[in-house]
């Protein structure tokens, strides 16, 4: 039985010690993250009958392989079936096996995870023994949807090298969590728990929360690429679940909708789907863009276009817009080409109004009805997959219309090893397949939600794929971008030999070995039906080995030749070459050299890299938990058990209570009173924002408007076809005559000059407040520690424990404040970028969209002058920049309110913990203490806290070692 990893919210105790192949899960009992690497039960006859596999390595050494897909002819050797080998091998109970290096053949899909976790909202949470968590193999299931095989029985692959995956850290984290859970169990057996006003009840709640604490740190990696590059299959391979992320080849419209795949949690059981619909304004914008795209092909605008490629683009957009309208309103008899293309006076407004009415009706019929946030627990893979199909594909039943056009975001919650460390996989639509409304939404998600971007392309066209540069230009400054080349198995020996002459001799030698091994096997089978099984096994193994060596040589070398120019062109960008086909065919490990082919597929290496994305944040959270939060909870429990141990006299108790009241007063003055720095921070932040940002903006608004108008005058002199082309591309385009321009960014030149300094000043001020608040916290704790030390004689046992706990309580507050204010700065930075630049999801892009649409809807004689007039009038009106300021102000105020709410929640919780410790230090009046009344419970808890001290010391050692070794 493989070693069992533990989870961060102990459901049951794991006995085995974890090793480096196990990983923690902060929300269950940590099964391994990088689970098994091969399955059982694979049909040996579902094989790739001879396509080559090529994968691109992301490593420097040829000994390390990167993932790749599979299908490509390499060797002319005929498949075994043609030589009569298969039947003979079956007689000898030998498998003919599989090779990817023979003739082109079918590929085997990854089998779906049909495990059934939650059949209804009322189903209880399963125990870890019921969870199918520990598998890095394809999840398999029976026909009724229940899981039929345990992933615990399969060998587990190694985890990435990162502190969070250290086996010692996992072990001590598990021990601490289990110890907290054990203390909870002891507390629950005490009748005092029923009294919610009792000190023990409050301590119980604190321990329970710590024992079930989920790590809030998540990181999103976005996979983006054009239709047909294998992006959805790649996500399925990473998840180890086939068919969940539906590909465009399956007729899915999901390429228009951002789909997230997230780990399960207490509020989202396995196979839960959340749908976030567009609001009324977003639906209106979508309908406007679709209507404009459709009508452009039927107006004089199309006849103005002289470039064949742009004509084709307009035609495709019109066709796509019609298809979307038909999906949305297929039951409306008035929906015709003639209706949408009507050019009579006032027709556009009438058509748009009718479309909005139809949309309102459709919204009432969709899952969840008119609500914007819909959630459903499906309970099994099959139902989840079916529901996703309902959301993302065109429905053909009577009275049914498509739902996907109205969806903004889909979240799928499922149990998959790769998701268990806080990683979120996002399937993003390619920009080339979208209308401008969808482009804006995807661009915003990419910039605001993704920690790293993976551009997915096919290995055959990755060098010339223009989408790579386009997506790179959309990333934020400093936002990491990676390249994933799919179908790396699609490599042919003869073509490789012709293209890379230096490799031709080695390729020829390996091909001869394949033919020789195949011939020897065929001859041995043909000579005698009574041949030795051992001899045949050896010949068969030689045949497989020869084919694998050829596959490996072709794939690795082609990957190297592809990877080098990509890295050189894109400044050392990390490149992954993967083969979904190779991975799916060899995932279950029933074929010779399956493990080698899995490594050659590159999926494992890409999965490991993705697991590293949230690793640093996860380690930081765990380290804080082990070094400060858990010790503080243990000492709080100990504080309860020590009440009465000092045998304090009435007079000393009175003095002690006054000392504790003084200590509490200092904390209140520092943390929660009206004039405390934490309470005044929101007001001071708004004042600073008004002074640094808003005041400057209102003083310069007319100056900015004039600067923008002056900038637009440069465009006024452009040739009318060029001007029209920029309008049709919403201001971002390039031509041979005028070069590359982003009008929206150029309009903001004056704004950037005036605003960049104040935004930077605001960010620095927030950083200074972090230091100021933390300084106030340290001063308060230092003052109180000195006070308690001065009065230690009043109750030395209880006060010594209280003093020992102060440093951990202080560290918890400081860490929480730093994390909150750092997030505030990060989110303010995103608002700043949207304010100062003109990318598709920027404020200016939204404010300029109406005038672009107006220009694009006009055509006929004199249209050039009219378009330039529309632009001039739009920019002459100062409301553009006034609306810009208002939108930024609204978003910043909302961000400040959210930060204030989170800060208040953190401070109130920490203050409650401090007051609880102070309150249990001495009994009220002549009352018998709870610990005295329930001395048996107190004794057991005291023993367990003392036992926990060894674990905490061990945790400190491990965290310190990991910080040093990985720094």
N, C-alpha and C positions, 0 to 999 in steps of 0.2 A: 504494500500500500504506500502510495507516495506521501511525502510529508505534508501536513496540513497547515496552510497559512491561517492566520487569525484575522478577525475583523474588528473594527474599532467600536462596535456596539454589541458587546457580548450577548449572544443569544444562548450559547452553551459553551462549555469549556472544551478546548482542543488539547489533546494530550501530546501530539507529536511536536517536536521542535521544528520550526521552519528553517529552511535553508535558503540559499540565494535564489532558488527558483520559485520562491513564494513571495507574495506581496500582500500588503495590508489593504483592507477595504474599510474606509472610515464609516461605513454605514451598516455593516452586517458583521459576520464573524470572519473576517478576512480570508476568503478563499483566494487562490492565487490569481494574479493578474494575467501573467503570461502563461496560459494553461497549456494543455497537451498539444503536441505537435503531430499527432497522427491518430486516426480513428480506426475502428474495426468495422467489419461488416460490409465492406465495399464490394460491389459486384465486379469481379475480375474481368468481365467481358465488356464493361463500359470503359473503353480506353481510347486514347488518342492514337490512331493507327499510323503515326508517322510524321506528325508535324513537329518542326523544330521549336525549341524554346530558347528565347534570348532574354537575358535580364541585364539591366544596367547596374553596375556596382557603384555604391557610394563610398566604397572603401579604397584606400590607397594600395592595399596588398591584393594580389591575385588569389590569395588563399581565402579571402573573405568575399562572399557572394551576395549580390543584391537581387531583390525579387523580380520576377518576370512572368508574363503570360505565356500561353503555349499554343501554337499551331504553325508549323512551317516544315515543308519537305526539306530533307537534308540529303539522305542517302538513297540511292536507287535500289537498295535492297528490298526485296519483296517481303510482305508480311508473312508471318509464320503460317497463317491459314492456307496460303497459296501453295505451300510446300507439304501440306498434310501433317504439319507438326502438331497442331493443337489437339487433334484427336489422339495422337500417340501419347502426348504428354498427359492428357486426362487419364488415359489408361494406367499411366505410371503414377497417378496422383500428384503430378507436377503441374504447376501453373505456367502457361506460356508467357505470363507477365505482360509488361507494357513498355513501350519505348516511345519517346516523342520524336525520334529521329528517322522513323520510316515514313511511309507515304502519308499525305494529308488525310486526316480523318476527323471524326467527330470529337468534340470535347465533352467532358463530363462536368455537369454543374455541381456547385456546392449544394449539399442537401440542407434543407431548411431545418431550423430549430423549431420543433413542434412541442416543446415542453410546455406544460400548462401550469402556471403558477397561481393565478387568481381568476377564478371563474365568475366572481361577482365582487361588488364593493364590500360585501359583508364577510368575505372569506378571511379567516385568520392568517396572520403572517406565518410562513413555514419556518421550520427549524433549519439550521444549516445543513443537516443531513438530508433534507429534502431538496435543497437547492442544487441546481445544475450549474455550479459556478466555476469549477476548476477545469475548464477545458479550453485549450488553444486549438481545438479541432472543430470541425463542423458539427454544430449541434444537430442531433438526429432525434427523431421521435416516431412513435407509433402512429397508426392511422387515426386514432381517436384523439391525438394531440397530446397525450401524456408522454413524459420522457421515459425512454426505455433503456438508457445506458448511463452509467455514472461516469462523469469525467474524472472523478477522483481516482479511477482505476488506470488512468493513462499517464505515462511519463510526462513531466512538465518541462517546458523549455526554459532556458535561462532568462533572467530579467535584465533590463538595461543596468549599466553601472551608474548608480545614483544613490545618494544618501538615503532617500526615502525607501529604497528597496533593500537596504542592508538587512540581512537576516537577524542580526542581533537587535537592531532597532525594532524590527517586526515582533520579535519575541518579547522584548521588554514592554512594548506597547500593548501587546496582547495580555501580558501578565497584569499590568496596571489596570486595564479595562476590566479584566475578570475580577480583580481584587475589589474594585469599586462595585461591581455587580454583586459580589458576595456580601459586601457591607450592606447593600440595598436589601438583600434577602434577609439578613439578620434584623434590620430595622423593621421590615414589614411584619415580622413575627411579634413585634411589640404592640400591644393594644393602644399605646399612646399615639401611634401614627394616625389613628382615626380622628384625633383632636387636631384640627388644622391650625389652631392657635398655639399648639405646643412647640417648644424649641426643637424637639426631635423631628416633628413633622416638617419643619422648615429645613432642617439639616438633610432629611431624607430627600426632599425635592432637589436640593443642591447636588447631592450625590447621584441621584437618578439622572439628572441632566448631564452630569459629567460622564457617567457610564454609557450613555446613549448619544453622546455628542457626535454630530456629523461634521466632517471638515467642509467648510463653506467654499473653499478655494476650488474653482473650476477654470479651465482654459479651453477655448474653442479653437479648433483648427478647421479652416474652410477649404473644401476641395471644389475647385472651379475649373471649367473647361467647356469647350464646344460640345454639342450633341454628338454622340457616337464614338467618343474617345475611350469609353470604358470606365467613366467616373463612378457610376452607380455600382457596377460590379466590383470596383476597387473597394468601395465602402463596405459592400457585403463581405468581401474577403477579409478586411480588417476586423469586421464584427464577427466573422466566422458564422455567418447566417446567410443563406442564399435566398435571393428573391425578395428581400425586404425593401431595399432601395431599388425601385423599379427603373429600368433603363428605358431610354427613348425607343429602343428597338422593340420594346414590348408594347408600344402604343401609349405610353404614359405621358401625361402632361406635366409630370412633376418637375421637369426641368424649368418650369416657370415659377416654382415655389421653393423658397428656402426650407429645407427639411433638416432638423436637428435630431441627432441620436444621443440620448442621455442615459445615465445610469439611474437605476431605480432608487427611490428613497421612501421615507415613511409616508409621504403624501402621494407617491406615484408608484403603485405596484407594477410588477412585470407586465408588459404589453399594454401600457397606458398610452393613449394618444391625446395630445392637446392641440387644438386648432385655434389660431388667432386670425379672425377675419378682419378685412379692411373696414374702416369706418365710412360714414357717408361721404365725407370729403375725398377720401382716397378712392372710393368707388367712382365718384364723379370725375376725378382726374383720370382714372383708368379708362372710363368711357370716352372722355374727350380725346385721349391719345389714340384709342382704337378707331374712333370715328374719323379723326384727322388722317390716320394712316390709310384707312380704307378709301376715303374720298380723294386723296392726293392722286391716285392712279386714274381717276375719272375726270380730272380737271385739267385746265391749261398748264398747271404746275408741272405735270408729267411731260407735256410737250416742250416745256422750256429746257428740260434736261438733255444734254448732248452726250454725256458719257454713258456708254453702254452698261458699265458696271453699276452706275447709280440708277439707271432705268430698271435694271434687274432687281436692285435692292428695293426700290419703291414698289415694284410689282410683287415681290415676295412679301413685303410688309402688308400690302393690301390683301393679299391672299391669306396671310396669317391672321389679320384682323377679322376678315370675314369668317374664318374658321372659328375664331374665339367667340364672335357674336353668335354664330350658329350653335356653339356649345352652350352658351349662356341662355339663349332665348329660342331654342329650336322649336318650341311649342307655340310660338307667336306667329300666326299666319301672316301678319303684316311685315315680318322680317324678310325683305327681299333686297336684291342689289339695287333695284330702282328706288326703293324707299330710302336706302342709306346714301345713294348718290344724288339725290334731288338737289338741284342747283338753284331753285327758285328763291326769291327774296324771303329771308327769315327761315329758310328750310333747316339750316344748321341748328338753330335754337329749338325748333319744333322737334326735330329728330332726337336731339340730346334729351329733351324733356321726356319724350316717350321712352327712351332707353332707361332713364332713371326710374320711371314708373315700373317698368318690367323688372328692373334690378331689385326694387323694393319688394316686389311680389316674390321673386326668387329667394331673397334673403329669409322670408318667412317660412319657406319650404325646406330649407337646408337643415342638416343635423345641428341641433342646438337652437334652431330658430333665429330670431333677430339678435340674440346676445353675441357679443364680439369675442368672447372667450369660452370655448366649448371643450369639455374634457370627458373622456370615456375610458373605462377599464375594460379591455377586451378579453383578457384572461388566457389567450393562447396565440401561438404564431399564426395559425390559419385565419382566425378572426381578425387579428391585427392586420395581416396582409390584405384580407378582403376589404377591411374598412379603409385602408390606405388607397386601395384601388378605387373605392367609392369617392374618396376625396380628390384623387389626382388624375382620374381618367374620365373620358366622356361616357356618360350613361346612356343606354339605348332603350331602356324600358319605357313604356307608355307613360307620358306625363313627366318623365324625368329630365332634368337639365343638369349640366355640369356644375360642380361646386368649386373646382380649383380656381377659376378666374377671380373669385371673391376672397381667396385665402392669402393672407400675408405671410404666415409662418406656421409650420407644422413641427411639433415636438413628439418624438417617439421615445418612450422610456422602456428600456429593456435591460436584461441581465446579460452583459457580455464582458469578458475579461478586460478588453482594452478600455472600457469606460469606467472601470472601478477605481481609478486614481484621480477622478475629477476631470477626465478628458471628455470633451463634447465634440463629436464629429458632425460637421455641417456640410450638407450636399447643396452647393450653390449653382444656380443656372448660369450658363455662359452668357456673356453680354450680347453676343451676336444674335441670340435667339429671342431677344426681348424687345418690347416697346419701351418708350422712354420712361413711362411710369414705373415699370418693373426694373429698368436700369437704375433709376434713382433709389429704389428700395434695396436692391442688391448691393449697390455701391455703398449705401449707408451701413448695411450689415457688415460688409467686408471691412470697412474702416472702423466701425464702433464696436464690433463684437468679436472679431477674429484676432487671436494672439499671433497666429501664423497662417500664411496662405500657401496652399499647394496647388500649383497650376498643373492640371492633368492634360496630357497630350499623348498622341501615339508616337512610338519610337521612330516610325518611318517618316514622320514629318515634323519632328520636334525642332529641327534646326531652322526650318522655314516657317514655323507656326507663328503667325502675327499676333495671336491672342496672348502670347507670353509677354510681349512688350506692352500690349494694351493693359493687361492686368497689373503688370509692374508699375505702370504709370498711375494706376488708381490706388496703389498701396500708400499708406501713411509713411512719412519719413521715419526710417528705422524699423518699420514693420517687416519682419522676416518673410521672405518669399522663397519657396522651394519648387522644384520641378519634378513631376512624376511622369515617366515615360512608360506607357502601357504596351502590351503585346510584345514584350521583349523576346518571347519565344519565336516570333515570326521572322526567322532567319533561315536562309537557304544556303547550303554549303557552296554550290557552284557560284552563286552570286557573290558570296563573301570572297571566294578565291579570285574572282575576276576583279572585284573592287579593291581588295587589299592584296597586292601581289606578294608582299612579304610573308603573308600567312598561307599562301597557296601550297607550298610543300608540306607543311604540317597538316593542313586540311586533307590533302591527298593521302597522306600516310594514315590518318585516322579513318578515312573512308575505306581504305583498303583493309584495315583491321576489322571494320564492321562487316564488310563483305566476306572476309575470310572466316570470321567467327560464325556468321550465318551459314556459310557453306558447310563448315565442319559439323554444325548441329544438324543440318538437313541430311548430310551423308550418313551420320551416325544413326539417325532415325530410319533412313531408307535401307541400310544394310541388314538390319536384323530387328525383329520385333521382340527379341529376347535380350536386348542389350541391358547392360548394368544401369540401374537407376542412378547410382552415384556418378557414373561417367556422364550420363545425360544432364544431371544437375550441374556438374562442373562446366559442361559445354554451354548449357543455358545461361549460367552465371557469367561466363566469358562473353557471351553474346550481349547480355545486358550491360556489362561493364564497358565493352567497346562502344556501344551506342551512347552510353552516358558520357564517356570521355569526349566523344565528338560533340555532343550537345553542349557540354560544359565549355569546351574550347571555343565553339562558335559564339555562344551567348556571352561569355565573359569578355572576349575580345571585341565583339561588336559594341557591348556596353561601354567599354573603355574608350573606343573610338568616338562614340556619341557623347559621352560625358565630358571629355576634355574640351571640345569647342564650346559647349554650353557654359562650362565654368569660366572659360576665358572671356566669352562674350558678356556674361552677366556677373562679372566681378566675383568669381568664386562661389556662385550660388550652389547650394547642395542639390544634387540630382539623385533620384531614385529610379531605377529601371525595374519594372515589375511585370510579372506574368500571372494574371488571374487564372488563366487556363492551367498552367503548371501547378499552381497552388491547389486548385479544386481537384485536379486529377490525382494528385499524390497526397492529399490531405489526410486520407484515412490510413496511409502507411501499409497498404496490402500489396504493393508492387515493389519489385527490386529497385534499390537505390532511391526509394521514396524520400528518405530523409535528406539525401543529397539534392534531389530535385526541389524539395521544399525550400532549402537554403538558396538554391539557384533561382527560385521564383521571386525572391526579393520582398515578399509580403512580410515575412518575419522581421526583416531589418527595418522596413518602413513602420511596422507596428511598434517596434522597440523605440524608434525615434519619436513617434507620436506620444508614447508613454513618458518620454522625458520632458515634454512641453509643460505639463503641470507639476512636475516632480519637485522643482525648487519651492514653489508656493506651498505644496503639500508638506514638504519637510519643515519649512518654517513654522507652519501651524502645529505640526506634531511636536516639534522641539519646544515650542512655547507651552504646549499642553503638558509635556513630560517634565519640563524644568520648573514650571510655575503654577499652571492651573490645577493639575492633579495634586501636587504637594499642598497647595492652599486648601483644597477640599479635604484632604486627609487630616490636616491640622485643625480644620474647623470641626471635624468629627471628634478629634481628640479633645478639642476645647470643651465640647459638650460633656465628654466623659470625665473631665478633670474638675467640673464644678463641684465644690464641696470638699475636694481633697485637701485643701489648705486649712480646714477647720477655722475659718475666719470668725473672729468675735463680732458681735453686733456693732461695736464702735468702729472696728477696722472695716467691716462691710460697708458702713455708712461712708467712710472716707474713700473706700475703693469705688463705690458707686459714683461719687463726685468726680474722682479722677477719670473714670470711664466716660462720664458725661462731658467732661472737658475735652477728652480725646475725640468724642463724637462731634462736638461743636467745631473743632478744627477741621475735621473732614467735611462737615456740612458747609462751612464757610468757603472751603476750597473747591468743593465739587458741585453743590446744588443750590446754594442761596442765590438770590437775584443778582447780586453784584459779583458772584464768582466768575472766574474767567471762562469756565465752560458754559455758563448760562448767558454770558454777554457775547460769546463768540459769534453766534448767528447775526446779531445786530451789528457788531463791528465789521463782520464780513460784508454785509450788505452796504454799510457805509463806505467801506473801502472800494467795493465794486462801483458804487455810484460815483465816487470821486475819481477812480482811475479809468473807468470804462465809459459809463453813461455820460458824465459831464463832458468828457472829451468829444464823445460822439455828437451830442446835441450842439456843441459849439462849432463843430466842423461839418455838420450835415450839408449845408449849402455849398461849402467848399468841395465836399466829396461829389456832390451831384454835378457841379460844374466840371470837375476833373473827369468824371465818367462821360459827360457829354462831349468834352474835348477829345477823349479817346475814341468815341464812336465816329467822330468826323473823319478820322483816318479811313474808316471802312466805307464812308459815303462815296469815296472816289473809286471804289473797286468796280470792276466789270459786273454787270447785272447778274450774269450766270454764277459768278463766284459769290456774290452777295447772297443770292438765293440759296446756294448750296450750303453756306454757313448757317443760314436760318433753318434749313431742313435738318441740319445736324445739331441744332440747339446751341450754336455758337462755337462748337469745338470741331475743328476740321483742318485739313491742310490741302493746298493745291500747289502746283508747280510755280504759279505766278506770284502768289503772296506768301507761300510757306505755311508753317503750322501756327495756329492761333487758338487760344481759348478766350473768347470774348468776355465771358463772365469773370475770369481772373483779371483780365486787363482793365475791366471797369472798376476793380477794387484796388488799383495801384495807389491812389491817394489814401484810401482807407487803411491799407497795410502800413504805409509810411507813418501815419498818425497813431495807429493802434498797436503795433507790435510791441513797442516799449511799454505802454501801460499794461498790456496783458502779462508781459514778463514780470513787471513790478508786482502785479497782483499775485502771481504764483510764488514769488519770493516772499511776499508778506505772509502767505499761508504757511510756508515753511517756517518762517520765524515764529508764527503762532504755535506751531507744533513744539518747538523748543521752549517757548514761553509757558505753555500749558504743562508740559512735562516737568519743567523746572518748579512750577507751583506744586505739582503732585509730590515731587521729591522733597520739597521743603516741608510740606504738611506731614509726610510720613516721618521725616527726620525729627521734627518737633515732637510728634506724638511718641516716637520711640524713646526720646530723651525723657519725656514725662513719665512714661511707664517704667523706665529704668530707675528713675528717681524714687518711685513708689513700689519698687519690686518687693520690699519687705511685707507689704500688705497681703499679698497672696503669691508667693514666689513660684509655686508650681504652675498655676494658671497663667500668670502674667508672662512667665518665661516662654510658654508655648505661644501666647498671643504675640509677643515681640518677634519670635522666630517666624511667624506667619506674615508679618508686615512686609518683608521684602518681596515675597511672592505676590501678595495683593497689589503692591506698588507696580511690579513688573507687568501684571495683567492689565492694569489701567493704562500704563504707558504704551504697551503693545497695541491695545485696542484703539487708542487715540491716533497713534502713528498710522495704523492701517486705514482708518477712516479718512484722515486728512490726505494721505497719499492717493487714495481713490478719488477724493475730491479734486486734487490737482490733475490727475489723469483725465477725468471727465471734463474738467474745464479746458484742458488742452484740446480735446476733441471738438468742443464748441468753438474754440478759437480757430482751429483749422477750417471748420465749416464757415466761419465768419469772414476769414481773410482770403479765401481762395474760391475758385469757381467750379470745382468738380461737380459731377452730376447730382450728388446728394447735398450740395452746399446750400446755404440760404439764398445766395444770389441766383443760383440755377433755378430755384423755385420761383423767385420773384421775376425772373426774366422769361419764364416759360409762357405766360400769357401773350407777350408780344411776339415771341417766336411763332406760337400757334396762329396768331392773327396774320403775321406775314405769310405763313405757309398756307393759310386758307384762301388767300387772295391770288388772283391770276388774271390773265388777259392784258390788253393794251395799257401801258403806263404803270404796270405793276411795280417796276423797279422804283420809281419815284414814290409810289404809295408805301412800299415797304420801308424805305428809308425814312419816310415821314412818320410811320408808326413808331419806328425805333427812336427817332428824335423826340417825339411827343412823350413817349414812355419815360425817357431819361430826363427830359426837361422837368417833368413832374417830380418834385422832391419826395413824394410819398414812397418811392422805391427805397431810399435809404432810411426814411422814417420807419417803414415796415421792417427793414433789416434790423434796426436798433430794437424795435419792439419784440421781434421774434427772438433775438438773442437774450433780451432782458427776461422774457417769459421763461425760456429754457434754463437760464442761470438761476432765477428765483426758484424754479421747481427743484433744481439740483441742490440749492442751499437748504430748502425745506426738508428734502430727503436726508441730507447730511445731518441737519439739526435733530430730526426724529431718531436717526440711528445713534447719534451721540448721546441723546437723552436716555435712550434705552440702555446703552452700555453703562453710562454713569449711574443710573438708577439701580441696575443690577449689581454693580460693584459696591455701591453704597449699602444696598440691602445685605450683601455678604459681610461687609465690615460691621454693620450694626448687629447682625446676628452673632458674630464672634464676640462683640462687646457685651451683648445682652446675656449670653450664657456664661460669662466669666464669674458672675456673682448672682446669687439668688435674691429675689425680691423679699425684703423684710425678713420675717422669720419662717418663710415657706421652706419646705423640704425641697431640695433640688430634684429635678427629673432623674438625673444620674443616680442619686441616692435612692429614690423610690424604685427605680428599675436597675438595681445594682448588677444583676446578672447580664442584662443587655449591655450596660456600660463596660463591664469587664470584658465581654466578648469583643466589643468594638475597639476597646483599647488595645487588646492583643492583636487585632487585625491591622490596626494603624501602625503599631510597632513593627509588624511583619512587613508592612508596605514600605517602611523607611529603607530597607535593604534594596527593594526594587527601585525606589526613586534614586538612591545613590548610584545604582547600576545604570539607570537611564541617563543620569548626568554624565557619567563616564562615556557612555556610547555616543551621546549627542556631541560632546566635546571632541571625541576622536573623529567623528564624521566631519565636523566643521573644519578641523585641522587638515584632514587628509584630502578634502574636496575643495579647499579654499584656493 
